[in-house]
């Protein structure tokens, strides 16, 4: 593997570089050290796919073990993309040892600059290397003028087909989610990767039920459902917030940061997702089955039925009143609530629209 590095990074690594003969673009990467104020990012980009890897706040010890750091970051990013572990092993084996060379080539240097910009977008969205890398690799690099504009994640998957193995393969969960609406329940069946973080799972559920991510949320793990609406879960995962101290309300709660579904499933197959502690929407999640060696593009909506409420409608009772009013043109609140629903971008359940939203939900 050849790693072309910028002068800034070469100085940091204390390398005296000499030009090397060009190699297979698929086994050629570029790297740059970029800074914004006190924050630094170490950014890698593949020449063939333009896939981006991001390392937050690299320390002196990281530069001393740069080859190992690169391989670790690459492996974790590809696993997060549900790439077949056997394919990852083949690719990393083909990369071999790293030979350093000075960055060159106007077009590829320009792509590296764009990769660095995308890396900053990713670092603003996520605080860890893996998710920042994947997010940045789902942004386009190139331009329309020479037909070079493309999405690195998609290009990489195409290139990985050279190994003759299924490119996508992971453990997946089939789950059913029922949003309790007192008789107007909305149900969605999803297939999701087992290594999905709960933070990503929250994004997925937001898209599946057309929420707008306006409010706080939590996940509670149960061995069995309780008839008590306010039952304390066996384990509760909460997001940290400046305006709401969930840990004060439940001192036993755990931070959701960095926790994956696979850490609690299949030990727990019943999960309560609460969203908006005012309207207090309860989504009852049940894990139906575990699929080993799943080769589907995930996540995916398997089926669904029932309309989701608009945000801030006033709980299940308010939603029932809302449905009654907009279903009757003679209702005194028909015009007002119809206009309000439009302002909320509320729509009836449409499986094609929700399927598309779910498919792109993990990183956006």
Secondary structure, 3 states (H helix, E strand, C coil): CEEEECHHHHHHHCCCCCCCCCCCHHHEEEEEEEEECCEEEEEEEECCCCCEEEEECCCHHHHHCHHHHHHHHHHHHHHHCCECHHHHHHHHHHHCCCEEEECCCHHHHHHHHHHHHHHHHHHHHCCCHHHHHHHHHCCEECCCCCCCCEEHHHHHHHHHHHHCCCCECEEEEEEEEEECCCCCCEEEEEEEECCCEHHHHHHHHHHHCCCCCCCCEEEEEECCCCCCCCCCCCEEEECCCCCCCHHHHCCCCEECCCCEHHHCCCCCCEEEEEECCCCCEEEEEEEEEEEEEECCCCCEEEEEECCCCCCCCCHHHHHHHHHHHHCCCCCCCHHHHHHHHHHCCCCCCCHHHHHHHHHCCCCC
